[in-house]
């Protein structure tokens, strides 16, 4: 859909305005090489996907204000990096003008750059937040899209709060009380144990 939309948009520009400004194609800026544009696209996309994963993705969703974070980043990226690479960050966005204009000479930059950048961002997210996958992670990560998982997460949290269940490796309140009583009993026994006369000096 994105490829079709980008192509139709570029075709519309060509029909209305003619073949001007390369139909909005993303190309390395004057004086910059494909390699420099590629490096910029990798960095730009890494940061963009990191912003998306940190503000508008599942458990990290900060609500409607996430659009401000994502849109703000895109605007800032355009301000400081447009002269270098054209700031694509999306292969589909670059495909339309290249397809309609028939010029794919630098398209590989805008295909490889965003893919590599997105993979790097996902790697960072995995390192920082882990893979998730357990019931609580799935419930938390689903936001309000799946009320069943949210209800299950709430039930599980209530069970933890009431002491009916505990996360793996943590003793229940009853087990903790038994262990405390055993420690106290041992201390009492050690204190009341008769001392060996031979050990006194």
PLY file of the C-alpha trace (Angstrom):
ply
format ascii 1.0
element vertex 201
property float x
property float y
property float z
element edge 200
property int vertex1
property int vertex2
end_header
0.00 0.00 0.00
2.79 2.41 0.82
4.53 1.68 -2.48
1.29 2.30 -4.38
0.56 5.47 -2.40
4.04 6.88 -2.99
3.83 6.08 -6.70
0.39 7.67 -7.06
1.57 10.78 -5.20
4.60 11.15 -7.48
2.40 10.58 -10.54
0.00 13.26 -9.31
2.87 15.72 -8.91
4.08 14.96 -12.40
0.62 15.48 -13.93
-0.05 18.71 -12.05
3.38 20.35 -11.85
5.41 18.54 -14.48
8.78 16.88 -14.01
10.25 19.38 -11.56
12.57 18.87 -8.57
12.87 15.16 -9.43
9.24 14.70 -8.26
10.39 14.99 -4.67
12.88 12.14 -4.98
15.26 11.57 -2.09
18.79 11.88 -3.42
22.18 12.61 -1.85
22.63 16.36 -1.59
25.08 18.24 -3.80
28.63 17.42 -2.76
27.61 14.31 -0.80
28.24 10.72 -1.87
25.93 7.72 -1.76
28.00 6.36 1.14
27.53 9.52 3.18
23.80 9.53 2.46
23.63 5.85 3.44
25.33 6.51 6.78
22.93 9.39 7.45
19.87 7.27 6.59
21.06 4.50 8.94
21.47 6.94 11.82
18.20 8.76 11.09
16.19 5.54 10.89
17.81 4.07 14.00
16.74 7.12 15.98
13.27 7.26 14.41
12.47 3.61 15.16
13.90 4.02 18.67
11.55 6.96 19.26
8.61 4.93 17.94
9.48 1.88 20.06
9.96 4.10 23.10
6.77 6.17 22.83
4.18 4.59 20.56
4.70 0.85 20.87
2.58 -1.38 23.10
3.65 -1.13 26.76
5.68 2.01 26.05
2.66 3.76 24.51
2.41 7.22 26.05
-0.93 7.92 24.38
-1.82 10.67 21.95
1.29 12.63 22.86
3.38 9.89 21.21
2.52 11.54 17.89
4.23 14.72 19.11
7.41 12.79 19.88
7.48 10.94 16.56
6.41 13.94 14.48
8.81 16.22 16.33
11.71 13.90 15.63
10.84 13.69 11.92
10.66 17.50 11.71
14.02 17.94 13.45
15.63 15.24 11.31
14.41 17.05 8.21
15.88 20.33 9.42
19.41 19.12 10.03
19.81 16.18 7.64
17.76 17.05 4.53
20.74 18.69 2.76
22.76 15.48 3.15
20.41 12.61 2.29
16.94 14.05 1.76
15.70 12.33 4.95
13.71 9.38 3.64
13.77 6.86 6.54
11.23 4.82 4.55
11.98 2.83 1.37
8.39 3.26 0.16
8.64 7.04 0.36
11.69 6.95 -1.92
10.25 4.32 -4.26
7.41 6.43 -5.68
9.48 9.28 -7.16
12.16 6.84 -8.34
9.56 4.65 -10.07
7.63 7.45 -11.74
10.80 9.34 -12.66
12.56 6.17 -13.86
15.73 6.95 -11.89
16.84 4.20 -9.47
20.55 5.14 -9.43
20.62 6.01 -5.72
17.51 4.13 -4.60
19.61 1.39 -2.97
20.75 3.96 -0.37
17.14 4.52 0.68
16.38 0.81 0.70
19.42 -0.41 2.64
19.70 2.54 5.04
16.24 2.31 6.64
16.36 -1.50 6.86
19.74 -1.49 8.60
18.71 1.40 10.85
15.49 -0.35 11.88
17.36 -3.56 12.72
19.83 -1.61 14.87
16.97 0.09 16.73
15.25 -3.24 17.40
18.57 -4.60 18.67
18.88 -1.67 21.07
15.31 -2.23 22.28
16.03 -5.92 22.86
19.15 -5.11 24.87
17.41 -2.45 26.94
14.02 -4.12 27.50
14.48 -7.80 26.68
12.36 -9.96 24.44
9.26 -10.16 26.63
7.02 -13.09 25.77
5.75 -14.19 29.19
2.13 -13.67 30.20
2.73 -10.41 32.04
4.86 -8.99 29.21
2.23 -9.87 26.64
-0.50 -8.37 28.80
1.49 -5.22 29.48
2.60 -4.95 25.87
-0.94 -5.23 24.55
-2.03 -1.91 26.02
-5.78 -1.64 25.75
-5.97 -3.52 22.46
-6.76 -6.82 24.18
-8.96 -6.39 27.26
-8.74 -10.12 28.04
-5.00 -9.97 28.57
-5.32 -6.77 30.56
-7.89 -8.40 32.85
-5.65 -11.44 33.25
-2.72 -9.20 34.15
-4.86 -7.40 36.75
-6.01 -10.71 38.24
-2.41 -11.91 38.46
-1.30 -8.63 40.06
-4.15 -8.88 42.59
-3.07 -12.44 43.46
0.48 -11.23 44.07
-0.76 -8.34 46.24
-2.96 -10.65 48.31
-0.21 -13.25 48.75
-2.05 -15.99 46.86
0.82 -16.32 44.40
4.29 -14.91 43.92
6.68 -14.50 41.00
9.09 -17.40 40.54
11.89 -17.54 43.10
10.17 -15.36 45.72
8.83 -17.07 48.88
5.15 -16.71 49.74
4.30 -14.79 52.93
3.53 -18.11 54.66
6.90 -19.57 53.60
8.66 -16.40 54.75
6.87 -16.59 58.14
7.89 -20.24 58.60
11.50 -19.42 57.72
11.50 -16.49 60.18
10.04 -18.67 62.95
12.72 -21.32 62.30
15.46 -18.69 62.53
14.05 -17.33 65.77
13.72 -20.84 67.23
17.33 -21.61 66.30
18.52 -18.37 67.93
16.53 -19.20 71.08
17.95 -22.74 71.19
21.48 -21.45 70.69
21.02 -18.87 73.45
19.59 -21.42 75.94
22.11 -24.12 75.12
24.39 -24.81 78.14
27.90 -23.64 77.58
30.77 -26.12 77.68
32.75 -25.42 80.91
35.98 -26.28 79.15
35.42 -23.49 76.66
35.45 -20.80 79.36
38.74 -19.06 80.14
0 1
1 2
2 3
3 4
4 5
5 6
6 7
7 8
8 9
9 10
10 11
11 12
12 13
13 14
14 15
15 16
16 17
17 18
18 19
19 20
20 21
21 22
22 23
23 24
24 25
25 26
26 27
27 28
28 29
29 30
30 31
31 32
32 33
33 34
34 35
35 36
36 37
37 38
38 39
39 40
40 41
41 42
42 43
43 44
44 45
45 46
46 47
47 48
48 49
49 50
50 51
51 52
52 53
53 54
54 55
55 56
56 57
57 58
58 59
59 60
60 61
61 62
62 63
63 64
64 65
65 66
66 67
67 68
68 69
69 70
70 71
71 72
72 73
73 74
74 75
75 76
76 77
77 78
78 79
79 80
80 81
81 82
82 83
83 84
84 85
85 86
86 87
87 88
88 89
89 90
90 91
91 92
92 93
93 94
94 95
95 96
96 97
97 98
98 99
99 100
100 101
101 102
102 103
103 104
104 105
105 106
106 107
107 108
108 109
109 110
110 111
111 112
112 113
113 114
114 115
115 116
116 117
117 118
118 119
119 120
120 121
121 122
122 123
123 124
124 125
125 126
126 127
127 128
128 129
129 130
130 131
131 132
132 133
133 134
134 135
135 136
136 137
137 138
138 139
139 140
140 141
141 142
142 143
143 144
144 145
145 146
146 147
147 148
148 149
149 150
150 151
151 152
152 153
153 154
154 155
155 156
156 157
157 158
158 159
159 160
160 161
161 162
162 163
163 164
164 165
165 166
166 167
167 168
168 169
169 170
170 171
171 172
172 173
173 174
174 175
175 176
176 177
177 178
178 179
179 180
180 181
181 182
182 183
183 184
184 185
185 186
186 187
187 188
188 189
189 190
190 191
191 192
192 193
193 194
194 195
195 196
196 197
197 198
198 199
199 200
